[in-house]
Amino acid sequence: MRAVEATGTIDRQGHLLLDHPFDVDISGRVREIVLFADPIQENDPDDTPIEEVKASLKGLFSKLRQDKLDQFLKCGTESMPSNIPSK
């Protein structure tokens, strides 16, 4: 069995209307799995605006980079011979 994903609408008579026809070479009976969109809940944790998510990720990555740099610098100074001045 081969799966093809498509979007569409179910009309008031219960007919499935596809947004675009399938680009396949075969015809015949099929099985469908229909996923209905859930109503949006007021406190849905997944409705954070994209720009807010991007800003949060940029801040996190910046902090991770700085932490890694700090660790690197700390390791570098600990392994230096005592006669070489550290920054």
Summary of the structure (lengths in Angstrom):
residues: 87
radius of gyration: 27.6
end to end distance: 64.7
largest distance: 85.5
contacts: 99
relative contact order: 0.07
helix: 33%
strand: 7%
